[in-house]
Amino acid sequence: MPAIVLVGAQWGDEGKGKATDLLGSAVDYVVKFNGGNNAGHTIVIEQPDGTREKYALHLLPSGILTPTCVPVIGNGVVIDLAVLFEEIDGLEARGVDTSRLLVSASAHVIPPYNRVLDKVTERFLGSRRIGTTGRGIGPTYADKMARTGIRVQDLFDEGILRQKVEAALDFKNQVLAKIYNRRAVGVDEVVEELLTHADRLRPMVADTSLVLERALDAGETVLLEAGQATLLDVDHGTYPFVTSSNATAGGACTGSGIPPTRIDRVIAILKAYSTRVGEGPFPTELHDAMGEFLRKTGAEYGTTTGRPRRCGWLDTVVGRYATRVNGVTDFVITKLDVLTGLEKVPVCVAYDVDGVRHDEMPVNQSDFHHATPVYEELDGWWEDISACRTFEELPANAQAYVVRVEELVGARVSAIGVGPGRDEIVTRHSLLGGD
């Protein structure tokens, strides 16, 4: 079987975890290939007694909740080990088996000094801040590119680990002390903190690229799950208001060690409206009561940070861009139920920039920042759609909304989320292909 890539089509928080969960037992491996604990998935699972359990995942792939699936943290991820084990302990306390987890030996580790640097840098930037979560993600990716980073495998050789920490702190302590007037970080305290996790981590560590290659050769299905989303990709997003990794389909290859020739499908998740956390341009953002309606009805608060998300109407210019840069074969629209009860549902189909219409993403970031959305209004619906399980059961206007979005983004809509539960979904086409 080929590999499948799952990405967010907007600014994150689209519901990728639910889409992963939808594939369920059909997937043998779920690989997180980028990012760190600066984002998360929320998955709601209905129990046999009818109650619903909510799981908030940050570092762990959402496949951790599927007993038949092997969850993998790929080489493209940066790992805060304390957060990883806290998350594992939290799931195990709730009866979730985490023993199948594999971690790439080549994944980078977030050292404590990078968390400090991340926070003080954001404060120093003031009005020019990027809006990071302050968890050390950016500085750790910077270390990776500067070839001064610490990888998982380094924890198993104390001599190498100490050398790397000393080399990093020679420079970083100068920055902390002389630029930010902060206390220097001691080499011993960093080494000791990292080594406290080594014994527990060791059984999980593997050459995950080799494991995945053998799984594909054996006919097993591998799902490559992006953290963050297309418009937060460091190369293809709204730079500099982006994350520090490649959250598009291309990043799935470099972040997992799987070659592009093994990838067959790219599934993109598109929320029925738009949200964004942090700073940066957002053309369809609503600063009125309707924006607050979307936030409250959709429970738009960050899984990891709890920050209220900025809300706006669906932007199909962004959707078309996601289709192009990812090679999207299938879209999953989530949270369609949030739009229930609206008389009209505006959809952004183009931008106006100083009197010039843009049907595609402006190449100039300044133009995107000053873009005014051009809307097309679609008729709303009043019926409760949470019990719908086929496309034909949706109200006519909800069907028309999906069909129009499909036309505008340029790829088929294969599934539609109609509620928060794992079973509250309408399937039009198989996400595994074949129809």
C-alpha positions, 0 to 999 in steps of 0.5 A: 500500500502507498503512503497517505499524507494528511495536512491542514489547508488553512492556519491549523486547528482544522480537525486533522485528528478527527480525519485521522481517526476516521481512517481508523483500523484501515491505517497501520502506522500514523506518523507525526512528521513535523512540529512539536508541542506548539499545536495539538489535536482534539479527538472526541470518542464515544464510549460504549455507555454513550458518554464522550471522552475528549482527548487533547494530543500535542506531541503524540500522533493521533493514531495513539488512540487506535489500538491496531495502529503504530504511532510514530514520531518522525525525524522532522519533529522537535520533542520536549521530552518532559511534555512527551512523558507527561502526555504519555502518563496522562493517556495511560492513566485513562487506560490508553495503551501507549507501548506501541509508540516509536520515536525517531533516533534523528528527531531533535530534542528541545533543550531548556535554554531554547524555551527561555530564549523563545520567551524572552525573544518574543517579549523583546520584539514587542509589537513585531512579535510573531505570536509563538507559543514560547515552547522553544520550537523555533530556536530548536529548529534554528539549531537544527539548521545551524547544525548545533542541535541535540538529537534523540540519539545524543542522549545515549552518549553522555560525552557527545551530549555534554559537548553539544550542550557546551558548544550551544551554551557558549553562544546562547549564554552570551545572548541571554546575558548580554542582550536580554540581561538574563541568567546564564544557563549551566551546562550541568543542569541541562545535561542532567535534565535531558539524561533523566529521560534517557532510560525511559526513552530508549525502548521507544527509539528506532530507525523509523525511516527503515521501519516505515519503508519495510511496512510499505513493502509489506503492504501496510498503510502509512498515514503521515500526519502534519502538525500546523497547516499550509498557511503556517509552513515556513516556506509556503505560509504567511511568512514570517507569521509561520511555524518553523517547519514544513507543514505541507505535503513535501514536509512529509517526505523529509520529516519521515524519511519516506520518498515521494514516490511512495505517496499516493494520496494527499488529504487536506482538512478544511474547516467550514469557516476560517480560524487563526491563532497568533499574529499575521494577516487574515483577510476574512477575519471578523471583529464583530458579533458574527466572529464571536458567534463562530468562536463560541459555537465552534469552541474555538480555543487552542488545544495547547494554549487555550488562546481564543482563536481569531475567526472569519468566513471560509477563504477559498483562495486559501483553499485553492492555494492549499490544493496547489502546493500540496497536490490535494486529492481529497478534502475533508470539511469539518465543523459544517454544523457550526454554520447551522442557523445562519440565513446567509453564509459568505464565502471568500472567492477572491481578493481586492487589493487596491482595486485589483482583483486577485483570484489566487494568493498574491505573491507579495506578502504586503498585498496579502496583508492588505487584501479585502475579501470578495464574497459570494453569499450562499443560502444557509440552513436551519436543520440540525445536521448532526445525525446525517450520515449520507450526503443526501441526508444533508439539507439542500442548502448544506449540500449546495454549500459543499458542492460550491466549495468543492468547485472553488477549491479545485478538489473533491470533498470526500467527507464532511464533519457534522459534529464533534464525535468521531462518528459524526461525519458524512462520507462521500468518497473513500479516503483510501481511494478506489471510488 
